[in-house]
Amino acid sequence: MTGVEAIERAISAIDVANAEDPHRHGGEPLALAQGRLADGWVVRLDPQASAALRLAARAHHLRRWVVPRATYPEGRAGYLRWRRDQKQRHAVELREILERSEVDAPIVERAVEIVAKIGLGSDPEVQVFEDAVCLTFLETQLGETAERLDAALMTDVIVKTLAKMSLEGKAAASMIDLDDRGRELLAGAVDQHPPTS
């Protein structure tokens, strides 16, 4: 099996795993849609993106639904613990898929580092990954999240999302096709966290 064939096999395996997501976005499983969208954002932000970066983006929510947020305590501490544990689980499961697909070891190691966000704040590839993940969140979950939260809290969520993004990522957020409420919420958050730093 060539390196390209192994990567294609891994992408297929990630998609098969994510196709089991019972939640939906645009008529398809949410995790599957999010993987494809994040991969697309990576390519837009970095047309020369490495295979490892694209694999990590594809798997950023790998089987995330199997450990629901509700299984952790309410509040920010519970949320942060859930997110940390999910990130670690994604890394373990991604490694298993990539190794089973016979992806070259250096690509496996790098993809696992990226999906675990090792080096965030200093590693350019990990920042592109973070940007793509944030953009995918805004594209697929802003509306649903806004239905559950009041406007002030939702604006705070978007402000915190923008704070994690690079200038390029924040600029790309303006390209997302949102409904009127989504555009209003995003504009309000940008006013609080303008893309200048």
CORZI-V325097 format. One record per backbone hydrogen bond with DSSP energy under -1.0 kcal/mol. NH is the residue of the N-H (numbers start at 0). CO is the residue of the C=O. If there is no record, write none. Layout:
# CORZI-V325097
nh: {NH	NH}
co: {CO	CO}
This chain:
# CORZI-V325097
nh: {5	6	7	8	9	10	11	12	13	14	15	16	17	18	19	20	24	27	29	32	33	34	35	36	37	38	39	40	41	42	43	44	45	48	53	54	55	56	57	58	59	61	63	65	66	70	71	78	79	80	81	82	83	84	85	86	87	88	89	90	91	92	93	94	95	96	97	98	99	100	101	102	107	108	109	110	111	112	113	114	115	116	117	119	121	122	126	127	128	129	130	131	132	133	134	135	136	137	138	139	140	144	145	146	148	153	154	155	156	157	158	159	160	161	162	163	164	169	170	171	172	173	174	175	182	183	184	185	186	187	188	189	190	191	192	195}
co: {1	2	3	4	5	6	7	8	9	10	11	12	13	14	16	17	27	24	22	28	29	30	31	32	33	34	35	36	37	38	39	40	41	45	49	50	51	52	53	54	56	58	60	62	63	67	68	74	75	76	77	78	79	80	81	82	83	84	85	86	87	88	89	90	91	92	93	94	95	96	98	97	103	104	105	106	107	108	109	110	111	113	112	116	118	118	122	123	124	125	126	127	128	129	130	131	132	133	134	135	136	140	141	142	144	149	150	151	152	153	154	155	156	157	158	160	161	165	166	167	168	170	171	172	178	179	180	181	182	183	184	185	186	187	188	193}
